[in-house]
Amino acid sequence: MSKLGSHVHGLALASLRKNNGASNGALEGVLRLLAKWRSQLLQNTLIQKHGTTVHQGLLSGLNFLDHSSEGCHVAKLLGTYEQPLQGPLERLLNKGKYRKLLNIGCAEGYYAVGLARKMPQVTSFAYDTDPHAREACKILAIRNGVEDRVIIDKLFTHAEFSKFSDQETLVFCDIEGGEVELLDPAIAPDLLKMDIIVESHECLVRGVTELLIGRFSSTHEIRRIDDSGMRLLEAMPTWFYKLAHLDQLLSVWEWRSGPTPWLVMIQKRQLVK
């Protein structure tokens, strides 16, 4: 067993002993630890056999990294990450109207770089408060030859929105509950001129989804995208299908602890059909 595996195994046993195996919450915690550990082993296997190129989906062909700055990684490599969002997002991008992508909470740049690669007419502005994430995003942009169109910065504030109101801008926001404070058109009215895709962290801030819908329903057509966790894999290599079914499931698991629906909010005057 690897050092990581031994550590996870020890934590799991300690948790069970502490709770005498009786608590459903403790059991769930142990299972999550073990599942994450197994997910990382599968990630290593995938990289060993196929490298870091995204296999399928909207960002297929992206030369990705060997780890993410946070959260799951193997699902990104497979191209199944946030799969329910991919179709609506691709239909928006195919319109070709955007000139700026504003990615708030860019992490290692999966979308900031991946979408810049897919939309050569777009300048991607990537914001994240984590310096390690920003450095990873920079490396990813260089690796994919789009470093001249990926502008990386730190904290994004309400005042920054005015800098993006002069051209067609798509806001792509994933900030772990911070969307409650940031996406407020009463404070940042320039938001009303932009199309917005936001991950609503209902699991962290109960009621945030309806709050955001209420703020933008008069100016934007809003589609809520919920995620059942089910994924479709296309044309996987033979070795993948020889994995245990549990390993196949863990390969597309995104480590979510609760609901995080997406809201796709399009200005009504420019509604995408």
C-alpha positions as a Markdown table, in Angstrom:
| # | Residue | x | y | z |
|---|---|---|---|---|
| 1 | Met | 0.0 | 0.0 | 0.0 |
| 2 | Ser | 1.3 | 3.5 | -0.9 |
| 3 | Lys | 2.0 | 6.1 | 1.8 |
| 4 | Leu | -1.2 | 8.0 | 0.8 |
| 5 | Gly | -3.2 | 4.7 | 1.0 |
| 6 | Ser | -1.8 | 3.9 | 4.4 |
| 7 | His | -2.6 | 7.4 | 5.6 |
| 8 | Val | -6.2 | 7.2 | 4.3 |
| 9 | His | -6.6 | 3.7 | 5.7 |
| 10 | Gly | -5.4 | 4.9 | 9.1 |
| 11 | Leu | -7.8 | 7.9 | 9.1 |
| 12 | Ala | -10.6 | 5.6 | 8.1 |
| 13 | Leu | -10.0 | 3.2 | 11.0 |
| 14 | Ala | -9.5 | 6.0 | 13.5 |
| 15 | Ser | -12.8 | 7.6 | 12.4 |
| 16 | Leu | -14.7 | 4.3 | 12.8 |
| 17 | Arg | -13.2 | 3.6 | 16.2 |
| 18 | Lys | -14.0 | 7.1 | 17.4 |
| 19 | Asn | -17.7 | 6.7 | 16.4 |
| 20 | Asn | -17.9 | 3.0 | 17.2 |
| 21 | Gly | -19.0 | 2.4 | 13.6 |
| 22 | Ala | -22.5 | 3.6 | 14.5 |
| 23 | Ser | -22.8 | 7.0 | 12.9 |
| 24 | Asn | -24.0 | 7.3 | 9.3 |
| 25 | Gly | -22.1 | 10.6 | 9.0 |
| 26 | Ala | -18.8 | 8.9 | 10.1 |
| 27 | Leu | -19.3 | 6.1 | 7.7 |
| 28 | Glu | -20.0 | 8.5 | 4.8 |
| 29 | Gly | -16.8 | 10.4 | 5.8 |
| 30 | Val | -14.8 | 7.2 | 5.7 |
| 31 | Leu | -16.2 | 6.1 | 2.4 |
| 32 | Arg | -15.4 | 9.5 | 0.9 |
| 33 | Leu | -11.8 | 9.3 | 2.1 |
| 34 | Leu | -11.4 | 5.8 | 0.6 |
| 35 | Ala | -13.1 | 6.8 | -2.7 |
| 36 | Lys | -10.9 | 9.9 | -3.1 |
| 37 | Trp | -7.8 | 7.8 | -2.6 |
| 38 | Arg | -9.0 | 5.3 | -5.2 |
| 39 | Ser | -9.9 | 8.1 | -7.5 |
| 40 | Gln | -6.3 | 9.4 | -7.3 |
| 41 | Leu | -4.9 | 5.9 | -8.1 |
| 42 | Leu | -7.1 | 5.7 | -11.2 |
| 43 | Gln | -5.9 | 9.2 | -12.2 |
| 44 | Asn | -2.3 | 8.0 | -12.0 |
| 45 | Thr | -3.3 | 5.0 | -14.2 |
| 46 | Leu | -5.0 | 7.1 | -16.8 |
| 47 | Ile | -2.0 | 9.5 | -17.0 |
| 48 | Gln | 0.4 | 6.6 | -17.3 |
| 49 | Lys | -1.5 | 5.1 | -20.2 |
| 50 | His | -2.8 | 8.2 | -22.0 |
| 51 | Gly | -0.9 | 11.2 | -20.8 |
| 52 | Thr | -2.8 | 14.4 | -19.8 |
| 53 | Thr | -4.8 | 15.1 | -23.0 |
| 54 | Val | -8.5 | 15.5 | -22.3 |
| 55 | His | -10.2 | 12.5 | -23.9 |
| 56 | Gln | -13.7 | 13.6 | -24.9 |
| 57 | Gly | -16.3 | 16.3 | -24.5 |
| 58 | Leu | -16.3 | 20.1 | -25.0 |
| 59 | Leu | -12.6 | 20.5 | -24.1 |
| 60 | Ser | -11.3 | 17.4 | -25.8 |
| 61 | Gly | -7.7 | 17.8 | -27.0 |
| 62 | Leu | -6.7 | 20.2 | -24.2 |
| 63 | Asn | -3.2 | 19.4 | -23.0 |
| 64 | Phe | -4.1 | 19.4 | -19.3 |
| 65 | Leu | -2.0 | 19.0 | -16.1 |
| 66 | Asp | -1.1 | 16.0 | -14.0 |
| 67 | His | -3.2 | 17.4 | -11.1 |
| 68 | Ser | -5.9 | 19.9 | -10.3 |
| 69 | Ser | -5.4 | 22.8 | -7.9 |
| 70 | Glu | -8.5 | 21.5 | -6.0 |
| 71 | Gly | -11.1 | 18.7 | -6.3 |
| 72 | Cys | -11.2 | 15.8 | -8.6 |
| 73 | His | -8.9 | 15.4 | -11.6 |
| 74 | Val | -9.5 | 12.2 | -13.4 |
| 75 | Ala | -13.0 | 13.3 | -14.6 |
| 76 | Lys | -11.4 | 16.4 | -16.2 |
| 77 | Leu | -8.9 | 14.2 | -18.0 |
| 78 | Leu | -11.7 | 11.9 | -19.2 |
| 79 | Gly | -13.7 | 15.0 | -20.4 |
| 80 | Thr | -16.8 | 14.1 | -18.4 |
| 81 | Tyr | -16.3 | 16.9 | -15.8 |
| 82 | Glu | -19.6 | 18.8 | -15.4 |
| 83 | Gln | -21.0 | 17.0 | -18.4 |
| 84 | Pro | -24.6 | 18.3 | -18.0 |
| 85 | Leu | -23.3 | 21.8 | -18.6 |
| 86 | Gln | -21.3 | 21.0 | -21.7 |
| 87 | Gly | -24.1 | 21.0 | -24.2 |
| 88 | Pro | -25.7 | 24.3 | -23.2 |
| 89 | Leu | -22.2 | 25.9 | -23.0 |
| 90 | Glu | -21.2 | 24.6 | -26.4 |
| 91 | Arg | -24.4 | 26.0 | -28.0 |
| 92 | Leu | -23.5 | 29.4 | -26.5 |
| 93 | Leu | -20.0 | 29.3 | -27.8 |
| 94 | Asn | -21.0 | 28.3 | -31.3 |
| 95 | Lys | -22.8 | 31.6 | -31.7 |
| 96 | Gly | -19.3 | 33.2 | -31.8 |
| 97 | Lys | -20.5 | 36.4 | -30.3 |
| 98 | Tyr | -18.2 | 36.6 | -27.3 |
| 99 | Arg | -15.0 | 38.6 | -27.2 |
| 100 | Lys | -14.2 | 38.3 | -23.6 |
| 101 | Leu | -14.4 | 35.4 | -21.1 |
| 102 | Leu | -14.5 | 36.4 | -17.5 |
| 103 | Asn | -13.6 | 33.3 | -15.5 |
| 104 | Ile | -14.0 | 34.1 | -11.8 |
| 105 | Gly | -12.6 | 31.3 | -9.6 |
| 106 | Cys | -10.5 | 29.8 | -12.4 |
| 107 | Ala | -8.6 | 27.3 | -10.3 |
| 108 | Glu | -5.9 | 25.7 | -12.5 |
| 109 | Gly | -7.5 | 27.1 | -15.7 |
| 110 | Tyr | -9.5 | 24.1 | -17.0 |
| 111 | Tyr | -12.1 | 26.5 | -18.4 |
| 112 | Ala | -10.1 | 29.7 | -18.7 |
| 113 | Val | -7.5 | 28.0 | -20.9 |
| 114 | Gly | -9.8 | 25.3 | -22.4 |
| 115 | Leu | -12.3 | 27.8 | -23.7 |
| 116 | Ala | -9.6 | 30.2 | -24.9 |
| 117 | Arg | -8.2 | 27.3 | -26.9 |
| 118 | Lys | -11.7 | 26.6 | -28.3 |
| 119 | Met | -12.6 | 30.3 | -29.1 |
| 120 | Pro | -9.7 | 31.9 | -30.8 |
| 121 | Gln | -11.5 | 35.3 | -31.0 |
| 122 | Val | -11.8 | 35.5 | -27.2 |
| 123 | Thr | -9.5 | 36.9 | -24.6 |
| 124 | Ser | -9.8 | 35.0 | -21.3 |
| 125 | Phe | -9.5 | 36.8 | -18.0 |
| 126 | Ala | -8.8 | 34.3 | -15.2 |
| 127 | Tyr | -9.2 | 35.3 | -11.6 |
| 128 | Asp | -8.3 | 33.3 | -8.5 |
| 129 | Thr | -7.2 | 34.2 | -5.0 |
| 130 | Asp | -5.0 | 31.1 | -4.7 |
| 131 | Pro | -1.4 | 31.8 | -5.9 |
| 132 | His | -0.8 | 28.1 | -6.6 |
| 133 | Ala | -3.9 | 28.0 | -8.8 |
| 134 | Arg | -2.8 | 31.1 | -10.7 |
| 135 | Glu | 0.7 | 29.6 | -11.4 |
| 136 | Ala | -0.9 | 26.4 | -12.6 |
| 137 | Cys | -3.2 | 28.4 | -14.9 |
| 138 | Lys | -0.2 | 30.2 | -16.3 |
| 139 | Ile | 1.6 | 26.9 | -17.0 |
| 140 | Leu | -1.5 | 25.4 | -18.6 |
| 141 | Ala | -1.9 | 28.5 | -20.9 |
| 142 | Ile | 1.7 | 28.2 | -22.0 |
| 143 | Arg | 1.3 | 24.4 | -22.6 |
| 144 | Asn | -1.6 | 25.1 | -24.9 |
| 145 | Gly | -0.2 | 28.1 | -26.7 |
| 146 | Val | -2.8 | 30.6 | -25.6 |
| 147 | Glu | -0.7 | 32.5 | -23.0 |
| 148 | Asp | -1.2 | 35.7 | -25.0 |
| 149 | Arg | -5.0 | 35.5 | -24.6 |
| 150 | Val | -5.2 | 34.3 | -21.0 |
| 151 | Ile | -4.8 | 37.2 | -18.5 |
| 152 | Ile | -4.4 | 36.0 | -15.0 |
| 153 | Asp | -5.2 | 38.1 | -11.9 |
| 154 | Lys | -6.1 | 37.8 | -8.2 |
| 155 | Leu | -9.2 | 39.0 | -6.4 |
| 156 | Phe | -12.2 | 40.1 | -8.5 |
| 157 | Thr | -14.4 | 42.8 | -7.0 |
| 158 | His | -17.7 | 44.5 | -8.0 |
| 159 | Ala | -15.9 | 47.4 | -9.5 |
| 160 | Glu | -14.1 | 45.2 | -12.0 |
| 161 | Phe | -17.3 | 44.4 | -14.0 |
| 162 | Ser | -17.3 | 47.8 | -15.6 |
| 163 | Lys | -14.0 | 47.0 | -17.3 |
| 164 | Phe | -15.8 | 44.3 | -19.3 |
| 165 | Ser | -19.0 | 46.1 | -20.4 |
| 166 | Asp | -17.6 | 47.4 | -23.6 |
| 167 | Gln | -17.7 | 44.1 | -25.5 |
| 168 | Glu | -19.7 | 40.9 | -25.5 |
| 169 | Thr | -18.6 | 39.1 | -22.3 |
| 170 | Leu | -19.4 | 35.7 | -20.9 |
| 171 | Val | -19.1 | 35.5 | -17.1 |
| 172 | Phe | -18.2 | 32.1 | -15.9 |
| 173 | Cys | -18.3 | 32.0 | -12.1 |
| 174 | Asp | -17.3 | 29.3 | -9.6 |
| 175 | Ile | -16.4 | 30.7 | -6.2 |
| 176 | Glu | -17.7 | 28.3 | -3.6 |
| 177 | Gly | -20.6 | 30.3 | -2.3 |
| 178 | Gly | -19.1 | 33.8 | -2.9 |
| 179 | Glu | -21.5 | 34.2 | -5.8 |
| 180 | Val | -24.1 | 35.5 | -3.2 |
| 181 | Glu | -22.0 | 38.7 | -2.6 |
| 182 | Leu | -20.4 | 39.1 | -6.0 |
| 183 | Leu | -23.3 | 38.6 | -8.5 |
| 184 | Asp | -25.4 | 41.4 | -7.3 |
| 185 | Pro | -26.6 | 43.8 | -10.0 |
| 186 | Ala | -27.7 | 46.3 | -7.4 |
| 187 | Ile | -24.0 | 46.8 | -6.7 |
| 188 | Ala | -22.6 | 45.9 | -10.1 |
| 189 | Pro | -25.2 | 47.0 | -12.7 |
| 190 | Asp | -22.9 | 46.1 | -15.6 |
| 191 | Leu | -23.8 | 42.5 | -14.8 |
| 192 | Leu | -27.1 | 43.1 | -16.5 |
| 193 | Lys | -25.2 | 43.6 | -19.8 |
| 194 | Met | -23.5 | 40.2 | -19.6 |
| 195 | Asp | -24.4 | 36.6 | -20.1 |
| 196 | Ile | -23.6 | 34.6 | -16.9 |
| 197 | Ile | -22.9 | 31.0 | -16.1 |
| 198 | Val | -22.6 | 30.4 | -12.4 |
| 199 | Glu | -22.2 | 27.3 | -10.2 |
| 200 | Ser | -24.7 | 27.8 | -7.4 |
| 201 | His | -23.3 | 26.2 | -4.3 |
| 202 | Glu | -26.5 | 25.2 | -2.7 |
| 203 | Cys | -24.7 | 22.7 | -0.6 |
| 204 | Leu | -22.8 | 25.6 | 1.1 |
| 205 | Val | -25.3 | 28.4 | 1.1 |
| 206 | Arg | -28.9 | 27.2 | 1.2 |
| 207 | Gly | -31.3 | 29.2 | -0.9 |
| 208 | Val | -28.6 | 30.8 | -3.1 |
| 209 | Thr | -30.0 | 29.4 | -6.3 |
| 210 | Glu | -33.4 | 31.0 | -5.9 |
| 211 | Leu | -31.8 | 34.2 | -4.7 |
| 212 | Leu | -29.7 | 34.5 | -7.9 |
| 213 | Ile | -32.7 | 33.6 | -10.1 |
| 214 | Gly | -34.7 | 36.4 | -8.4 |
| 215 | Arg | -32.0 | 38.9 | -9.0 |
| 216 | Phe | -31.7 | 38.2 | -12.8 |
| 217 | Ser | -35.1 | 36.9 | -13.8 |
| 218 | Ser | -36.4 | 40.2 | -15.2 |
| 219 | Thr | -33.4 | 40.8 | -17.4 |
| 220 | His | -32.2 | 37.3 | -18.2 |
| 221 | Glu | -33.6 | 34.0 | -19.5 |
| 222 | Ile | -32.5 | 31.5 | -16.9 |
| 223 | Arg | -32.0 | 27.8 | -17.3 |
| 224 | Arg | -31.2 | 25.7 | -14.2 |
| 225 | Ile | -29.0 | 22.7 | -14.8 |
| 226 | Asp | -29.1 | 20.0 | -12.1 |
| 227 | Asp | -26.6 | 17.2 | -12.0 |
| 228 | Ser | -27.6 | 13.6 | -11.2 |
| 229 | Gly | -24.0 | 12.5 | -11.3 |
| 230 | Met | -24.6 | 10.1 | -14.2 |
| 231 | Arg | -22.0 | 10.3 | -17.0 |
| 232 | Leu | -21.6 | 9.0 | -20.6 |
| 233 | Leu | -18.2 | 7.8 | -21.7 |
| 234 | Glu | -17.5 | 7.5 | -25.4 |
| 235 | Ala | -14.9 | 5.3 | -27.1 |
| 236 | Met | -12.9 | 4.5 | -24.0 |
| 237 | Pro | -9.9 | 2.2 | -24.5 |
| 238 | Thr | -10.2 | -1.5 | -23.9 |
| 239 | Trp | -8.3 | -1.5 | -20.5 |
| 240 | Phe | -10.9 | 0.9 | -19.1 |
| 241 | Tyr | -13.8 | -1.4 | -19.7 |
| 242 | Lys | -11.9 | -4.1 | -17.9 |
| 243 | Leu | -11.9 | -2.1 | -14.7 |
| 244 | Ala | -14.3 | -3.0 | -11.9 |
| 245 | His | -17.6 | -1.2 | -12.2 |
| 246 | Leu | -16.9 | 0.7 | -9.0 |
| 247 | Asp | -13.6 | 1.9 | -10.5 |
| 248 | Gln | -15.4 | 3.1 | -13.6 |
| 249 | Leu | -17.9 | 5.0 | -11.4 |
| 250 | Leu | -15.1 | 6.6 | -9.3 |
| 251 | Ser | -13.3 | 7.7 | -12.5 |
| 252 | Val | -16.2 | 10.1 | -13.3 |
| 253 | Trp | -17.0 | 11.0 | -9.7 |
| 254 | Glu | -16.5 | 14.7 | -9.0 |
| 255 | Trp | -16.1 | 14.6 | -5.2 |
| 256 | Arg | -19.2 | 16.7 | -4.6 |
| 257 | Ser | -20.7 | 16.6 | -1.1 |
| 258 | Gly | -24.1 | 18.1 | -2.1 |
| 259 | Pro | -26.1 | 19.9 | -4.8 |
| 260 | Thr | -24.3 | 22.5 | -7.0 |
| 261 | Pro | -26.7 | 23.3 | -9.8 |
| 262 | Trp | -25.6 | 25.6 | -12.6 |
| 263 | Leu | -27.5 | 28.6 | -13.8 |
| 264 | Val | -27.2 | 29.7 | -17.4 |
| 265 | Met | -28.4 | 33.2 | -17.6 |
| 266 | Ile | -28.7 | 34.8 | -21.0 |
| 267 | Gln | -29.8 | 38.4 | -21.6 |
| 268 | Lys | -33.3 | 38.3 | -22.9 |
| 269 | Arg | -32.6 | 40.6 | -25.8 |
| 270 | Gln | -30.0 | 38.2 | -27.0 |
| 271 | Leu | -31.6 | 34.9 | -26.0 |
| 272 | Val | -30.0 | 31.9 | -27.5 |
| 273 | Lys | -32.5 | 29.6 | -29.2 |
